[in-house]
Amino acid sequence: MDEHLGKSEANMTRQRLLTAGAAALLLLMQILQNPTKAQTRDILLQGIRASIVQAIGAEAATVEVSITGSVLTIARVNSDMNKTGHGTRDGEASRIAPVVSKAIADRPEFKNIHTIRVLYLNRSKPSDPAKVIDTVDFRKDPSGAFVFHTT
């Protein structure tokens, strides 16, 4: 009788291991097929970056896109625009904002964004803090459009 119980317990253990393995495999397949929200957002931000680069003819290395809280920031790092005046940078930022606005429209990942900020930065080295040359903001109005903000 004890021998029979030993085989039965071994079969139950084997069954549990097979069930756990199958569940882990199904979970892994689900993860690979459905990226996380953070991965999806990163992919969308890279798409926005590529659209901006194309729209304004910028060097890819001079455009960075990030989100902090409810502010979507486009950083123009070490670009030729740093040597121009505020009016010229306003003009470029006014070409960037509609590209970003169109890209985030009706996307639930971006529903809480209330400001599109275009920063013009000078950064000596990637690890160094950047010096802000200029900032241009576009704030969401009651209709949902991002409009140039003056202070």
MOMO-V195608 format. One record per backbone hydrogen bond with DSSP energy under -0.5 kcal/mol. CO is the residue of the C=O (numbers start at 1). NH is the residue of the N-H. Records with the same first field share a line. If there is no record, write none. Layout:
# MOMO-V195608
CO: NH ; NH
This chain:
# MOMO-V195608
1: 5
2: 6
3: 7
4: 8
5: 9
6: 10
7: 11
8: 12
9: 13
10: 14
11: 15
12: 16
13: 17
14: 18
15: 19
16: 20
17: 21
18: 22
19: 23
20: 24
21: 25
22: 26
23: 27
24: 28
25: 29
26: 30
27: 31
28: 32
29: 33
30: 34
33: 35
36: 40
37: 41
38: 42
39: 43
40: 44
41: 45
42: 46
43: 47
44: 48
45: 49
46: 50
47: 51
48: 52
49: 53
50: 54
51: 55
52: 56
53: 57 ; 58
59: 62
60: 63
62: 77
64: 75
66: 73
68: 71
70: 72 ; 114 ; 115
71: 68 ; 73
72: 117
73: 66 ; 75
74: 76 ; 119
75: 64 ; 77
76: 78 ; 121
79: 82
80: 83
81: 84
85: 89
86: 90
87: 91
88: 92
89: 93
90: 94
91: 95
92: 95 ; 96
93: 97
94: 98
95: 99
96: 99 ; 100
97: 101
98: 102
99: 103
100: 104
101: 105
104: 107
106: 108
107: 110
108: 111
110: 113
114: 140
115: 72 ; 117
116: 138
117: 74 ; 119
118: 136
119: 76 ; 121
120: 133 ; 134
121: 78
122: 131
125: 128
130: 132
131: 122 ; 133
134: 120
136: 118
137: 149
138: 116
139: 147
141: 144
145: 141 ; 147
147: 139
148: 150
149: 137
